[in-house]
Amino acid sequence: MNALAELDQQVTTCRRCPRLVAWREEVARVKRASFADWDYWGRPVPGFGPADAAMAIVGLAPAAHGANRTGRMFTGDRSGDVLYAALHAVGLASQPTAVSRDDGLSLYGVRVTAPVKCAPPENKPTPTERDNCRPWLASELALLAPTLKVIVVLGAFGWQALLPVLSTAGWRIPVPRPKFGHGVVVPLEGPAPLTLLGCYHVSQQNTFTGKLTPAMLEAVLTEAKTVAGL
């Protein structure tokens, strides 16, 4: 087992945040009626993708009836439907859909992860919960550092959570700190050159209103793919 796989295993046993532990397990017990026959994951969700990824995608946290149900990032919800369809469209995923951990989906040179590993109530982790979870993402990025060239950050929460994590992992963050925006590009120096790309989150709030279209998402992913050399 490689170091990243070992880290992923450790992530799934974390009980550091009492509120999140209680919520993720309650959701897994009560379930949504449409998923009544599912055996919910109900644990922290590790990152998904190869250990030698050149590109990372950082979201916010698992969805209560998405990744908290399936056990894989962005799998089983509408945000994931949009993300994986776009990754497939630009040649970075083996298929356009993600419904379960055993659906055969593979990512090519891409690792999908989040700064908070447990599903939070109302999709809103507290600052303390975000900070409690920070060492997991810092360790993950440190292990990816030898091959990682670009990170696509989905949304302002992920952006704000990621910058201190990168600093901990050895990358130098500009002062003043770069602000999140869709299409923002920030080159960083550190263990290896790294480029940050901002992208609106693939939440229904953004995709249903047209704030983020499939074409906009594919454009960011295509730029990231070029930077990553994929």
Disulfide bonds with the S-S distance in Angstrom:
none
